[in-house]
Amino acid sequence: MSGDWGSGKNTLGLLKWFFSWFVALTPAQLNLANFYLRKTGHVLAYGLMYFFWFRAFRGHANYGPWRACLWSLGCCLFYSSLDEGRQWFYPSRGSSVYDVLLDMSGAGLAALVTAAVWTPRRHVLTVPGIAGRQTRQAE
């Protein structure tokens, strides 16, 4: 969505088509809905990106929770900066530091939610037919 296809003009056209099925909106209302939809997309996309990075670092790279959190936020910041820098080259798009801050607020919100909800599980290799506690962990 960071290319020309995700420009405000194109998303406004899609929004007009979508709302035409349900309700008639004025151009000012459509522009406002388009603005809020686009900004909500920033927050949701980078929140989801944070969660996937955190899951990768925590679950597959065996990072501790704080280290996984910081690396995940760093990856989101790096990607957001690259994304906004790329938009600078499109005449139909505009790059903004405020969008990077919005992206990072979505990632930060996801970090708070993940910290409250995440319950790590130990993956233990179990061999059927052997009774008792098995202490060998999965590789």
N, C-alpha and C positions, 0 to 999 in steps of 0.2 A: 504494500500500500504506500510505500514511500516514494514511488515513482509518479509519473504523470497520471496514471489511472486513479490514484488516491487523492487527486486535487479536490479542492472545495467545490469547484464547478461540476466535476463529475459526480461527486457524492450528493450534491444538491439535486442533480437530475435523477439519480436513483431514489432519493427521498421523495421528490415530487411524484414519481411514478408509484411508489409504495403507498403514500398517503392518499393518492387519488382514488384508491380502492375503498377507503374508509371514510375520509372526511375532507372537506375543502378548507385549506388553510391559506391565509394571506401570504404574500411574499416575505413580509417581515417575520411572521411566525415560522415559515419554512427556513429562513436564514438562521433564526435562533435555534430551531431544532437541529439544523445541520451543524451549527457550532458546538452545541452540547453533545451531540452524538459523536463528533470527531474527537472531542476532548475526553469523553468517556472511553472511547476506543484506545486512546493513549494509556489511560490508567489500567484498563483491563488487560491490554496486550503486554505491558511491561510487568504487571502483577503476575500474570501467567508465566512470562519468561523467567521471572525471578524464581518462581516455584520449581520450574523445570531445571534451572541451573542448580538450585539448592538440592534438589533430589539427586541430581547427577553427582555433585560434589560429596554430599553426605552419604548417599547410599552406595555409590559405585567407586568413588575415589577414596572412601574411608576417611574423609576429613572430619574433624570435630565440628560441633554445631556452630561455634563462633567463627571458625575459619571458613566453613562452608557459607555462612551468612555473608561474611565480608567479600569473599571471592564472587559470590553470586551478585551482590550489589555492584561490585567492580565490573563484572561482565555486562550487567545491564547499563551501567554508565558508559562504558566503552561503546556498546552497540548503539545506544541512544545518540551519542555524539557523532558516530559515523553516519547514522541515519539522517540526522539533521544536517550534517555537512553535505551529504549526497543531495538533499533536497535543494540546496543552494544553487545547484547547477541546472535546475528545471525552471523555466520562466513561469510556469503555471503554479509553482510551489514556492513556499517561503520557508527559510530556516529560522528558528527562533530558540534562544536560550531558555525561554519560558516553557517551550515544549520539552526540553531536556529536563527541566525541573519538574514538570508534570509527569514525565515518564518515571523519574526517580521517586516521586511521591507514590506512584502506583507500585513500584518495586518495594519501597519502604513499608507501605501498607501490607503488602503480601508477606514481607519479613515478619511483621508483627503477628499477622494471622497464623503464619507457619510456626512461629515460636510458641504460640498458644495451643496449637492443634497437633503438631508433629509428635508422634510417639515412635521412636526408633524401635525396630524389632531386631532381635538377634537371630541370625540364620544359623541353625545348627543342623549339621548333617546327621540324620538318623538312619540307622541300619535296621530294617525289619528283621524280627526274629531274635534280637538281642535285648534282653530285659535289663533294667537298671538305667542309671544316668549315663548318657553318652556325652563326652566332653569335646570331641573333635568338631571344629567349626568348618563350615563350608568354605571352599576356596574361591 
